[in-house]
Amino acid sequence: MKRGYKALLDEANAAIEAVSPAEASQLAGDDDVVLVDIRDIRELQREGRVPGAVHAPRGMLEFWVDPESPYHREVFASGKTFIFFCAAGWRSALATKTVQDMGLTPVKHIEGGFGAWREAGLPIDLPSEKAG
């Protein structure tokens, strides 16, 4: 293996901006900021969602971001600031680096991901079977 995941994460983290869950929560109140959850739909169904976050599965992200793609989503052409997150911050670090390399700016990611968001006691919409 020439470059394993640790090297890729180190490279990504050196090139992108990370924000704490508290910072992300505060920024999310701005109309020019979009939180983007890249977790798999099964993770959202099991763990819950960050209120107001856009779901963009990691496997489709590049296709949704690229305006030349037949799968492009208009939200990514909005000119807003995008803050990506996954479960623990690894996938979102790699994803943030990738979309930044594609030319999407400004972009950030939540250090520690959804797990850190939850641990910080920030709002979560629980799955229906866990609510109540």
Summary of the structure (lengths in Angstrom):
residues: 132
radius of gyration: 14.4
end to end distance: 47.3
largest distance: 48.7
contacts: 391
relative contact order: 0.23
helix: 43%
strand: 15%
